[in-house]
Amino acid sequence: MVRIRYAHSEPLFWKARLEVVEAGNLEAARLLAEGAADLGFAPITLAAELGLPILPRLAIYSVGPIISARVFKGRGEGFCAVSETTVSALVLNRLLGIWFRRVEDPWAALEKCGGVLVVGDEALRMVDRGVPHLVDVGEVWQEKVGTPLFFAVLAARPGVEGLEEAVREMENSVAYFYENPTPVVEAVARRLGVSKKLVGEYFQRSRYMLNDSHVKYMEKEAEILDLPPLRFLTG
């Protein structure tokens, strides 16, 4: 299966006994669409656009401010966004009318742009280094929409063998994490070179487990973002 390589995936996999390939947002969706992976996480935007069947058991989402998806204050003009983001850029476009030009190096973009949308691990590093921000994507969504904001969903090839076992491994991993988050927090803080306090706060704001009501929230998000209808695996 494929996991998105950012820190937000760690609770899902740190205790899961699975054969995993790491990829960025765009690459993860491509691997699933091409059948190179049977199961994995992909941005909800690309899952909708590529028609990937969503298994509504696990997702990566937030309720309120999320820290790892922010527009940081730059010293130039206009707005830029890192190339790997699809969900956050579309959210800010639809809710605030912001258009972004794409950049590869977010740190260099701070000199050229007035605001730089950064997601994932690099956003955490910017927060840790005290770079001021203009907008937190999760906070804007909470204020204007009031439902969870889904960044990545779990997509699966219909009929894939071992699906239930794989999902159970990830659910158990998340449960282990909630029982004792310290080892994961410390490992992520070391890897990213940021404070344990920041990582701990970040994981407190991240969500993974779903129930039946979350399907309607995903569908509402797709409608607001003007995405194709989501496809869900049932049974």
URNOR-V750208 format. One record per residue. N is the residue number from 0. D_FIRST is the distance of its C-alpha to the first C-alpha in Angstrom with 2 decimals. Layout:
((N D_FIRST) (N D_FIRST))
This chain:
((0 0.00) (1 3.79) (2 6.76) (3 10.25) (4 12.35) (5 15.34) (6 16.92) (7 16.35) (8 12.77) (9 14.33) (10 15.59) (11 12.30) (12 10.90) (13 14.18) (14 14.83) (15 11.52) (16 11.19) (17 7.53) (18 6.24) (19 4.97) (20 6.16) (21 8.67) (22 10.42) (23 13.39) (24 13.96) (25 15.05) (26 12.66) (27 9.54) (28 11.49) (29 12.55) (30 9.35) (31 8.72) (32 12.47) (33 12.84) (34 10.45) (35 8.82) (36 5.32) (37 5.94) (38 4.77) (39 5.10) (40 8.48) (41 11.20) (42 14.95) (43 16.91) (44 19.21) (45 16.88) (46 15.28) (47 18.95) (48 20.11) (49 17.52) (50 17.79) (51 14.17) (52 14.46) (53 14.08) (54 13.61) (55 16.34) (56 15.46) (57 14.01) (58 14.49) (59 15.73) (60 19.43) (61 22.92) (62 26.37) (63 28.88) (64 28.80) (65 25.47) (66 26.69) (67 23.64) (68 24.63) (69 28.27) (70 30.90) (71 32.72) (72 36.37) (73 37.21) (74 40.56) (75 40.60) (76 40.62) (77 38.24) (78 34.59) (79 31.61) (80 27.85) (81 25.09) (82 23.29) (83 19.80) (84 21.03) (85 21.18) (86 21.47) (87 24.07) (88 26.15) (89 26.36) (90 27.30) (91 30.11) (92 31.23) (93 31.61) (94 33.07) (95 35.13) (96 35.65) (97 34.34) (98 33.33) (99 31.48) (100 31.70) (101 28.64) (102 28.69) (103 26.53) (104 28.33) (105 28.84) (106 31.41) (107 33.53) (108 33.24) (109 35.05) (110 38.13) (111 37.93) (112 36.78) (113 38.25) (114 34.89) (115 31.43) (116 28.30) (117 25.76) (118 22.40) (119 20.05) (120 21.09) (121 24.06) (122 25.47) (123 25.54) (124 27.36) (125 29.85) (126 30.57) (127 31.11) (128 33.52) (129 35.46) (130 34.84) (131 36.27) (132 34.36) (133 35.67) (134 33.01) (135 30.11) (136 27.86) (137 27.09) (138 30.81) (139 31.90) (140 29.64) (141 30.97) (142 34.52) (143 34.44) (144 32.09) (145 31.88) (146 28.49) (147 25.09) (148 23.46) (149 19.81) (150 18.01) (151 14.36) (152 13.22) (153 10.31) (154 9.89) (155 9.09) (156 10.62) (157 13.82) (158 14.45) (159 11.07) (160 11.93) (161 11.09) (162 10.20) (163 13.07) (164 12.38) (165 8.94) (166 10.80) (167 13.73) (168 12.23) (169 11.50) (170 14.89) (171 16.58) (172 15.32) (173 16.87) (174 19.90) (175 20.39) (176 20.23) (177 22.92) (178 25.02) (179 25.10) (180 23.66) (181 25.83) (182 23.64) (183 20.80) (184 23.51) (185 25.27) (186 22.32) (187 21.30) (188 25.00) (189 25.50) (190 22.62) (191 23.79) (192 27.45) (193 28.24) (194 30.06) (195 28.67) (196 30.60) (197 28.76) (198 25.28) (199 26.52) (200 27.89) (201 24.72) (202 22.63) (203 25.49) (204 25.05) (205 21.28) (206 20.15) (207 17.05) (208 18.37) (209 19.56) (210 22.40) (211 23.96) (212 25.92) (213 23.02) (214 22.43) (215 25.88) (216 25.23) (217 22.21) (218 24.52) (219 27.29) (220 25.26) (221 24.37) (222 28.08) (223 29.32) (224 27.11) (225 28.21) (226 24.78) (227 24.36) (228 24.03) (229 20.66) (230 19.19) (231 18.17) (232 16.81) (233 19.49) (234 20.29))
